[in-house]
């Protein structure tokens, strides 16, 4: 794991928790005052992603998560608490009472980098409920990227923007040696370029399956798989059945 991969993961976490809070079932649960249902769905999604990211070897062994509902009163009293920042600027936000809002933050302590996501309920501009999922990434598992292979990120970004050009041609057009590039990808991504692209496509496809009503064929097309069978085979290779992915948008 390196800071580039952590940044990708952090972006995905932020996007997903925002989509979670926009789901219709969240609004229905609020109307029915059933926060337990929302928490259960949040944990279902968190559990799936944690298991899935390990299955595709995006997360390394030793990375773990903690689900918890913190003591709000204790956090409010302790201004040095790392979660206190969640409450610090509520007065400056355009918040509606009785809604559920996404929580997303990243912080470090002596032992780990923490990616935190969750939900909070607001009443009278105060947080009255908080459910968080804290992903712990031990610092001894975080590798430093050698400066001489940082160009891999540039090629990755170009390919993500326009994948019509082959990777070999793209690498050559940017003045790099293709064989050396493949070796550097193993260091940068911990995988070949193609395998990493497949993993990233699978992660994004899983998000579409969870948070949209798109069919599997539509998800495959959107995420640039050759076709639905190709997406199915890719997930199966990782030991993941598409039908086991939670479909929150259908609730």
Residue, then its C-alpha position, 0 to 999 in steps of 0.5 A: x500500500x502506498x499514498x497513491x493507493x490510499x488517496x484513490x481509496x479515500x476518494x472512493x470512500x468519500x464518493x460512496x458515503x455521499x451516495x449512500x446518504x442520498x438513497x431513497x431507503x435512507x429518507x424512508x427510514x428517517x420518516x419512520x424514525x428507524x435509524x437502526x435500519x440505516x445503520x444495518x445497511x451501512x454496515x452491510x456495505x462496509x462489510x462487503x467493501x472490506x471483504x471485496x477489497x481484500x479479495x481483489x488484493x487492493x487491501x493488504x493483510x493487516x489492514x482492518x476496520x472498526x464499526x462504532x457508534x461513538x459517545x457524542x457527549x464525550x466527543x463534544x467535551x473533548x476538543x482535542x478528540x480527532x472526531x471533534x472536527x465533525x462538529x466544529x463547523x456545523x454552524x457554517x453549513x446549510x443543514x436541515x434538521x432531521x436529515x442524515x449527512x455523510x461523514x468523511x475524514x482522514x487522520x493519522x496517529x502514531x500507528x496508522x492512517x485512518x479513513x473514516x466514513x459514516x452517517x450523522x443525524x442532525x437535530x436543532x443543528x446538533x449531532x444526535x446520532x453518529x455511526x462510523x466505520x474506521x479503516x485502520x491502515x498500519x503505517x508499517x504497511x505503507x510503502x514510499x514510492x521511489x521518485x524515479x517511478x512517479x511517471x507511472x501515475x502520469x501514464x495511469x491518469x492519461x490512460x484513465x482519461x483516454x484509453x483508446x490508445x494502447x498502453x504500449x503506444x501511450x508509454x512510447x508516446x510519452x518517451x518511456x520504455x515499455x518493459x521498464x514501465x511494466x517493471x515499475x508498475x509492479x512497484x507502484x501498484x503492486x501489480x501489472x498495469x492491466x491487472x490494476x486497471x481491472x481491479x479499479x474498474x471492478x471497484x467502480x462497477x461494484x459501486x454502480x451495482x450498489x448505488x444505482x439501478x443500472x442493469x449488469x449489462x449497463x454497468x459493464x458498458x459504463x465501466x469499459x468492460x468488453x461486455x457483461x460476460x467479461x465483467x462476470x468473469x472478472x468478478x468470478x476470478x476474484x471469487x465474487x458473485x455479482x448477485x452477492x453485491x448489495x443493491x441498495x438502490x432497489x430497496 
